[in-house]
Amino acid sequence: MTNIDPIHIIGGGLAGAEAAWQVANAGVPVILHEMRPIVKTDAHQGEGLAELVCSNSFRSDDAENNAVGLLHAEMRTLNSIIMASGDKHKLPAGGALAVDRDHFSDEVTRTLEAHPLITIERGEVETLPDESWDNVIIATGPLTSENLSTSIRSLSGEDSLAFFDAIAPIVHKDSIDFDKVWMQSRYDKVGPGGTGADYINCAMDEAEYNRFIDALLEGEKTDFKEWEENTPYFDGCLPIEVMAERGRETLRHGPMKPVGLTNPHKEEKSYAIVQLRQDNALGTLWNMVGFQTKLKYGAQAEIFRTIPGLEKAVFARLGGLHRNSFLNSPEVLDNQLRLKARPTIRFAGQITGVEGYVESAATGLIAGRLAAAERLGLTLTPPPIETAHGALINHITGGHLTSEFSGGIKSFQPMNINFGLIPPIDEVPKFDEDGKRLRGKDKSRAKKRIMARRAQQNLQQWAEQNPLTS
């Protein structure tokens, strides 16, 4: 047994689980505090660690053309438990990495429970710990309990910000009419574990689409509580009816865009298409892509059954809405993710102002390494800003206020990883590897590939120069 004092991690979601794994693998003991099932939340269904409460997708796995795919690759380099478990339980999803949510959570839970340096304690940590906990990571996520939220606000001197996050419905596959729908990935793209025919597609003509939009606009919505009325949505996870309110054509250029898909049942081109993505390993459950909603349950069932092929849909789960909170991190955190008012406390995950499963886990990964290094008496700086990890940390610790790459944004809002957070390359290529002149989208893709390769090289070098092993 080690005589090193433990690091306390509060929250057993994606960020907390990843942080615990990184700390323990550095040879430092961990006490991981998770309040479920003693205290439940409005969004979680079970008691497993790293439970996925919204989509089952980790989004694109393309490491050279998509920033989140780049983040996947960097996390694999850094021995991420979240990526290893996701890869083990991946499902067909075109170019995306989707997972069986139950098997994924079970895998993470079993792996952490089996680690000799990790102790899991169930029960709520109601307030910030006293000074006897001298190395703490708070990864309680967007559903941080009110008691702990109040304690954090009182110490930081800054009010937390908040936004709404919505959950998409899940449909039983055997209730879908396959005489009307078909299987195809957009542009027949083959992704991890996929075949190029990984989505269920429901086509609409123009009249059907307009009737659907009318129903969304008229459907009965969830009422807001008084304290919720002025809470903004995060644009990356807008409820479908909110998108419809922004213009009748908005959905046709968003989750219902008809491009890259061909309906084998009709000769005429589809006006709009609803896609469903596999949600479990058995292939019995499929979630409606981009269909987060705050419609009331009765309205959801009625409206979504007007979609061709879903007339007799049986829903395993209808959509929902919950309020997410996040810190004004650039003001209250330093570049080590420590609370300026008490540097013995770090934060990780969505509570820091990153958005998305993978981004949350990535901040947990870095927070865990920073905390472990500190406990071991080592000096560790965050990864370079040219990496996806470094760009995320830079964003949430103030980079958006000073960086020339941020477009002059002055207010802090939740952010997915994107190439706009990463410093651009000095010179954009004019020709591809075959000597062909690059123009338009081809030039943009070449630029991203170079940035992605630079990021992975820099991340590998950073990892080699900053080993954390027992």
C-alpha positions in Angstrom: 0.0 0.0 0.0 1.2 3.5 -0.8 1.7 6.1 2.0 0.8 9.0 -0.3 -2.3 10.9 0.8 -5.3 10.4 -1.4 -6.8 12.9 -3.9 -10.6 13.3 -3.4 -12.7 13.5 -6.6 -16.3 14.6 -6.3 -18.5 13.3 -9.1 -18.5 10.0 -10.9 -19.5 11.2 -14.3 -17.3 11.2 -17.4 -14.9 13.8 -16.1 -14.7 12.4 -12.6 -14.2 8.8 -13.8 -11.4 9.9 -16.2 -9.7 12.0 -13.5 -9.8 9.1 -11.1 -8.2 6.7 -13.7 -5.4 9.1 -14.5 -4.6 9.8 -10.8 -4.6 6.2 -9.8 -2.4 5.2 -12.8 0.1 7.8 -11.6 0.4 5.8 -8.4 -1.7 8.2 -6.3 -4.6 6.9 -4.3 -8.1 8.2 -5.1 -11.3 8.5 -3.2 -14.1 9.0 -5.7 -17.3 10.4 -4.3 -20.6 9.7 -6.2 -23.9 10.7 -4.7 -26.0 8.3 -6.7 -28.0 6.2 -5.8 -28.2 7.8 -2.4 -29.2 11.1 -4.0 -30.8 11.0 -7.5 -30.8 13.6 -10.3 -33.5 14.6 -12.7 -31.6 13.2 -15.7 -29.8 10.0 -14.6 -31.5 6.6 -14.8 -29.1 4.4 -12.8 -26.2 4.4 -10.5 -23.3 3.5 -12.8 -20.3 5.7 -13.2 -19.9 7.7 -16.5 -23.6 7.3 -17.3 -24.6 8.9 -20.6 -27.8 10.9 -20.0 -28.4 12.5 -23.4 -27.0 11.1 -26.7 -25.0 7.9 -26.9 -22.6 9.4 -29.4 -19.1 10.7 -28.9 -19.5 12.4 -32.3 -17.0 12.2 -35.1 -14.0 9.8 -34.8 -12.2 11.4 -37.8 -8.9 12.5 -36.2 -7.7 14.5 -39.2 -10.8 16.4 -40.4 -12.8 16.9 -37.2 -11.7 18.6 -33.9 -13.6 16.2 -31.7 -12.1 13.2 -33.6 -8.7 14.8 -32.9 -9.6 15.0 -29.2 -10.5 11.3 -29.4 -7.0 10.5 -30.8 -5.2 12.6 -28.1 -7.2 10.9 -25.3 -6.2 7.5 -26.6 -2.6 8.6 -26.6 -3.0 9.5 -22.9 -4.5 6.1 -21.9 -8.1 7.4 -21.5 -10.5 5.0 -19.8 -13.4 6.8 -21.4 -12.1 6.2 -24.9 -11.0 2.6 -24.2 -14.4 1.7 -22.8 -16.1 3.5 -25.7 -14.0 1.7 -28.3 -14.8 -1.6 -26.6 -18.6 -1.0 -26.8 -18.9 0.9 -30.0 -22.0 0.7 -32.2 -22.4 1.3 -36.0 -22.8 5.1 -36.5 -21.3 6.1 -39.8 -18.3 8.4 -39.2 -19.2 8.8 -35.5 -18.2 6.9 -32.4 -21.5 5.7 -30.7 -21.6 3.3 -27.8 -24.0 1.0 -26.0 -24.6 3.3 -23.1 -25.3 0.6 -20.5 -22.3 -1.6 -21.4 -20.1 1.5 -21.6 -21.1 2.6 -18.1 -20.7 -0.9 -16.7 -17.3 -1.2 -18.2 -16.1 2.1 -16.7 -17.6 1.2 -13.3 -16.0 -2.3 -13.2 -12.6 -1.0 -14.2 -12.5 1.7 -11.6 -13.9 -0.6 -8.9 -11.1 -3.1 -9.7 -8.2 -0.6 -9.4 -6.3 -1.1 -6.1 -5.8 2.6 -5.7 -9.4 3.7 -6.2 -12.0 3.8 -3.4 -15.6 4.6 -4.4 -17.7 6.2 -1.7 -21.4 6.7 -2.3 -23.1 9.7 -0.8 -23.5 13.4 -1.4 -20.7 15.9 -0.6 -23.0 18.7 0.4 -20.4 21.5 0.8 -16.9 22.3 -0.2 -14.5 20.2 1.9 -12.4 21.7 4.7 -8.7 22.1 4.5 -8.0 18.5 5.5 -8.8 17.6 1.9 -5.8 19.3 0.4 -6.1 18.1 -3.2 -9.6 17.9 -4.6 -11.2 17.7 -8.0 -14.8 18.7 -8.3 -16.4 17.1 -11.4 -20.0 17.3 -10.4 -21.1 18.3 -13.9 -24.0 20.4 -15.0 -26.3 18.9 -12.5 -24.3 19.9 -9.4 -26.5 19.7 -6.3 -28.0 23.0 -5.0 -26.1 22.6 -1.7 -22.7 22.3 -3.3 -23.5 25.0 -5.9 -24.3 27.4 -3.1 -21.1 26.6 -1.4 -19.0 27.0 -4.6 -20.6 30.4 -5.3 -20.0 31.7 -1.8 -16.3 30.8 -2.0 -15.6 31.9 -5.6 -17.4 35.3 -5.3 -18.8 34.7 -8.8 -22.3 33.6 -9.7 -22.4 30.5 -11.8 -24.0 30.8 -15.3 -26.6 28.4 -16.6 -28.1 27.1 -19.8 -30.7 24.4 -20.7 -29.8 21.1 -22.1 -32.4 18.9 -23.8 -32.6 15.1 -24.2 -33.7 13.3 -27.4 -36.3 10.5 -27.5 -35.4 6.8 -28.0 -37.5 4.5 -30.2 -37.9 0.7 -30.2 -36.7 -0.5 -33.6 -39.4 -3.1 -34.0 -42.0 -0.4 -34.0 -40.5 1.4 -37.0 -42.1 0.8 -40.5 -39.3 -0.4 -42.7 -41.5 -0.2 -45.8 -41.1 3.6 -45.5 -37.6 4.0 -44.0 -34.2 2.8 -45.0 -30.7 2.2 -43.7 -27.9 4.5 -44.9 -25.1 6.7 -43.5 -24.8 10.2 -44.9 -22.7 9.9 -48.1 -22.4 6.2 -47.2 -19.6 7.0 -44.9 -18.1 4.1 -42.9 -17.1 4.9 -39.4 -15.8 2.9 -36.4 -17.8 -0.3 -36.1 -20.0 0.7 -39.0 -20.9 -0.4 -42.5 -21.9 2.8 -44.3 -25.6 2.0 -43.6 -25.8 2.8 -40.0 -28.7 5.2 -39.6 -32.4 4.7 -40.0 -33.7 7.5 -42.3 -37.3 8.8 -42.4 -38.0 11.0 -45.5 -40.5 13.9 -45.7 -41.9 15.7 -48.7 -42.5 19.4 -48.6 -46.1 19.2 -47.4 -45.2 16.7 -44.7 -42.3 18.9 -43.5 -44.5 22.0 -43.3 -47.2 20.1 -41.3 -44.4 18.9 -39.0 -43.1 22.4 -38.4 -46.6 23.7 -37.7 -47.1 21.0 -35.1 -43.8 21.7 -33.4 -44.6 25.4 -33.2 -48.1 24.7 -31.8 -47.2 21.8 -29.5 -47.5 22.2 -25.8 -44.1 23.0 -24.2 -42.7 22.4 -20.7 -43.4 25.3 -18.4 -40.5 27.3 -17.0 -40.1 27.9 -13.4 -39.6 31.6 -12.5 -35.8 31.2 -11.9 -35.4 29.4 -15.2 -37.1 32.0 -17.5 -34.0 34.0 -18.4 -31.6 31.0 -18.7 -30.1 30.8 -22.2 -29.9 27.7 -24.4 -26.5 26.3 -25.6 -26.6 26.5 -29.4 -25.0 23.1 -29.8 -28.0 21.4 -28.1 -31.1 23.4 -29.0 -34.5 21.8 -28.6 -36.0 21.0 -32.0 -38.9 23.3 -31.5 -36.6 26.2 -30.6 -34.8 25.6 -33.9 -38.2 25.7 -35.7 -39.0 29.0 -34.1 -35.9 30.5 -35.7 -37.2 29.9 -39.1 -39.2 27.3 -41.1 -36.1 26.1 -43.0 -33.8 25.9 -40.0 -34.3 22.2 -39.4 -33.8 21.4 -43.1 -30.3 22.9 -42.8 -29.7 21.2 -39.4 -30.6 17.8 -38.1 -33.2 17.2 -40.9 -31.0 18.1 -43.8 -31.6 15.7 -46.8 -28.1 15.8 -48.3 -26.0 12.7 -48.9 -29.0 10.3 -48.6 -31.1 8.6 -51.3 -34.6 7.2 -50.6 -35.0 3.8 -52.2 -38.7 3.9 -51.8 -39.4 7.0 -53.9 -37.8 8.5 -57.0 -38.4 12.2 -56.0 -35.8 13.8 -53.9 -36.5 14.1 -50.2 -37.3 17.5 -48.8 -36.2 16.7 -45.3 -35.0 13.6 -43.5 -35.1 12.5 -39.9 -32.3 10.2 -38.8 -32.2 7.7 -36.0 -28.9 6.3 -34.6 -28.4 2.9 -32.8 -28.5 3.3 -29.1 -27.7 -0.2 -27.7 -25.6 -3.2 -28.7 -28.6 -5.3 -29.4 -29.8 -2.8 -32.0 -33.3 -2.7 -30.4 -33.2 1.0 -29.4 -32.6 3.9 -31.7 -32.4 7.6 -30.7 -33.7 10.5 -32.8 -30.6 12.5 -33.9 -30.8 16.2 -33.0 -34.3 15.8 -31.6 -33.7 17.2 -28.1 -37.0 18.7 -27.0 -38.9 20.5 -24.3 -42.3 19.4 -25.7 -44.6 17.8 -23.1 -44.7 14.0 -23.4 -48.2 13.8 -24.9 -47.3 16.3 -27.6 -44.0 14.5 -28.3 -45.7 11.2 -29.0 -48.4 12.8 -31.1 -46.1 14.9 -33.2 -43.2 12.5 -33.7 -45.7 9.8 -34.9 -46.5 12.0 -37.9 -43.0 11.3 -39.2 -43.2 8.8 -42.1 -42.2 5.4 -40.7 -42.8 6.3 -37.1 -46.6 6.3 -37.2 -46.6 3.4 -34.7 -43.4 4.2 -32.9 -43.1 2.9 -29.3 -40.8 5.2 -27.3 -38.4 3.7 -24.8 -37.8 7.2 -23.5 -39.3 10.5 -24.5 -37.3 13.7 -24.6 -36.8 16.0 -21.6 -35.2 19.2 -20.4 -32.8 20.0 -17.6 -31.0 23.1 -16.4 -27.2 23.0 -16.6 -24.9 25.2 -14.6 -21.3 26.2 -15.2 -18.7 28.4 -13.7 -17.4 31.7 -15.0 -14.2 29.8 -15.3 -11.9 32.5 -16.8 -12.6 34.6 -13.7 -12.4 31.9 -11.0 -9.9 29.3 -12.3 -6.2 29.4 -13.0 -4.5 27.6 -15.8 -4.1 24.5 -13.6 -7.9 24.4 -13.3 -7.6 25.4 -9.7 -10.0 27.7 -7.9 -8.2 31.0 -7.4 -9.9 31.5 -4.0 -8.7 28.1 -2.8 -6.0 26.5 -5.0 -6.3 23.1 -3.3 -9.6 22.6 -5.3 -9.7 21.9 -9.0 -12.7 21.7 -11.3 -13.2 19.4 -14.4 -16.0 18.6 -16.8 -19.1 20.5 -17.9 -19.1 22.6 -14.8 -16.0 24.4 -16.2 -17.8 25.5 -19.3 -16.9 22.8 -21.8 -19.7 21.2 -23.7 -19.9 17.6 -24.8 -19.1 14.1 -23.4 -15.6 14.0 -24.9 -14.7 17.5 -23.9 -15.9 16.8 -20.3 -13.8 13.7 -20.1 -10.8 15.4 -21.6 -10.8 18.1 -18.9 -11.1 15.4 -16.3 -8.1 13.7 -17.9 -5.9 16.9 -17.6 -7.2 17.8 -14.1 -6.3 14.3 -12.9 -2.8 14.5 -14.3 -2.3 18.0 -12.9 -3.5 16.9 -9.5 -1.4 13.8 -9.5 1.7 15.7 -10.5 1.1 18.2 -7.7 0.7 15.4 -5.1 4.0 13.7 -6.4 5.9 17.0 -6.1 6.2 17.4 -9.9 5.8 20.4 -12.1 3.3 19.9 -14.9 1.9 22.5 -17.3 -1.2 21.9 -19.5 -0.6 20.6 -23.0 0.4 23.1 -25.7 -2.4 25.3 -27.1 -1.7 23.7 -30.5 -3.3 20.5 -29.2 -7.0 19.9 -28.7 -6.6 19.4 -25.0 -4.5 22.5 -24.6 -6.9 24.6 -26.6 -9.8 23.5 -24.4 -7.9 24.4 -21.2 -6.9 27.7 -22.7 -10.5 28.5 -23.6 -11.9 27.8 -20.1 -9.1 29.5 -18.2 -9.2 32.8 -20.1 -7.9 32.3 -23.6 -11.2 33.5 -25.1 -10.6 36.9 -23.6 -7.1 37.5 -25.0 -6.6 35.1 -27.8 -6.4 36.5 -31.3 -7.9 33.3 -32.6 -11.2 33.7 -30.7 -12.7 36.4 -32.8 -12.8 38.9 -30.0 -15.4 37.1 -27.9 -15.8 38.9 -24.6 -18.4 36.7 -22.8 -17.8 33.2 -21.6 -20.2 30.5 -22.9 -20.1 26.7 -23.1 -17.9 25.5 -26.0 -17.3 22.3 -27.9 -13.8 21.6 -29.2 -13.3 23.1 -32.6 -10.4 24.1 -34.9 -11.2 27.8 -34.1 -9.8 27.3 -30.6 -6.5 26.0 -32.0 -3.9 28.5 -33.4 -3.8 28.3 -37.2 -0.9 27.1 -39.2 1.6 29.7 -40.4 1.1 28.9 -44.1 -1.9 27.4 -45.8 -0.9 24.8 -48.5 -1.5 25.7 -52.1 -1.2 22.2 -53.5 -2.2 18.7 -52.3 0.2 15.7 -52.0 -0.3 14.9 -55.7 0.5 18.5 -56.8 -3.1 19.5 -57.5 -4.0 23.1 -56.6 -6.2 23.3 -53.6 -9.3 25.5 -53.6 -12.3 26.1 -51.4 -13.3 23.2 -49.2 -10.3 21.1 -50.3 -8.0 23.9 -49.0 -9.8 24.1 -45.7 -9.6 20.3 -45.3 -5.9 20.3 -46.0 -5.4 23.0 -43.4 -7.3 21.0 -40.8 -5.3 17.9 -41.5 -2.0 19.8 -41.0 -3.3 21.3 -37.8 -4.5 17.9 -36.6 -1.2 16.2 -37.3 0.7 19.0 -35.6 -1.6 18.6 -32.6 -1.0 14.9 -32.3 2.8 15.3 -32.6 2.8 18.0 -29.9 0.6 16.0 -27.6 2.8 12.9 -28.0 5.9 15.0 -27.2 4.2 16.6 -24.2 3.2 13.1 -22.9 6.7 11.8 -23.3 8.2 14.8 -21.5 5.7 14.6 -18.7 5.4 10.9 -17.7 3.2 10.1 -14.8 3.7 6.5 -13.8 4.0 4.8 -10.4 
